[in-house]
Amino acid sequence: MLTIVITALVSVLGKELITWLVGLVKGTAAVSSARAKLKAIFSKANRAVMIDVLSILFYVGVLVNFALGESAPTRLEVLLIIGAVIALIVMAIALLIDIAKIVHARNSSP
């Protein structure tokens, strides 16, 4: 059951991230100067998505660090792993919400 939930979350997250990236590329294609492209890429909404992605990468790095440890985890490390997993799930949901806001705003604007 947990595997199905994780797979669904990852697939939805991947799909929405690809949708956001395609929209970002389409949005910057019409802009001619490099400065305007950078301004469009680092807009307020896109920064929120980038921060979410960097946070997810951080928590994945924390989990990989614990997974590569050769000794048995201590109680503190187990608590940190649980906290990192919960934070990873929260950041994934926040990323989905931010991407949905961007896609909704892009589709509703003329």
N, C-alpha and C positions, 0 to 999 in steps of 0.2 A: 504494500500500500504506500509506504513512504517513498519507494523508488518511483512509483507512478506520479506522485505529487512533485517530487524533485524534477523528474523528466518534463512534466507539464510546465513547471515554473521556468526551467531553462529554455524550453522551446518557445514559450511566449516571450520571454525576455529577449531571446535571440531575434525573433521575428520583429518585435517592436524596435529593437536597436537598429536592425537593418532598415526598417521603414524610416527611422529618424535620420540615418546616414544618407539614404537616397534623397530624402527631402532637403537635407543640408546641402548636398551636392547640387540639386536642382535650383535651390535658392541662391547659391553663389555663382551659378553658371551665367546668369544674366548680368552680373556685376563685372565691370571691365577692369578696374584698378585693383592692385593687390591689397592696398590699404582698405578698400571697401569690402573686399572678400574677407579679410581678417576681422573686420568689424562685424560682418554678418555671422561669421563662424563663432566668434566669442561674444555673442549677444547674451543678454541676461538669462534667457530661457536655455540657451545651449550651454552656458556655464553650469547651470544646475545639473544638467545631464552629465557633463564631464566630471563634475565633483562626485556624482553618484557612481560613475564608472570607476573613478580613481579610488573611491572608498571600497567598492567591491573588490578591486584588485588588491588593496591593502589587506582586507580580511582573508582573501584567498591566500595571499602570501603568508599571513600568520598561520593559517591552517596547514599550509605546505611545510612551514618551518617546524611545526609540531609533528607532522607526519614523518619528516625525515630524521627526527631525533632517534638515536639508537637506544637510549635508556627507556625504562618504563616511565610513563607520565606520573607526576606527583598529583596530589589532590588539587593543588593550586593550578597546575597545568590543565587538568580536566575541567575545572571551572572556567579557565580562560578559553578553552576550546569550545565549551558550551556557549559562552558569551560571544565568541567570534562567529559561531554558527547563527545565533539569534540575530546578531548585528548584520550578518550577511543577508539573511532573509529580509530583515527590515529595509536594508539598502536596496535590495532587489525590488521590493514592492515600491519604494520611493522612486526608483528609476522608472518603473512601469508607469507610475502616476505622472512623473515629469514628462515622459515621452508622450503619453496620452494627451496631456495638456497641449503640448506643442503641435501634435498632429491634429487635434481638434481645432486649435486656433488657426492653423494653416488651412484646414479644409473649410472653415466657416468664413474666412476672410475672402473678399471678392478678388 
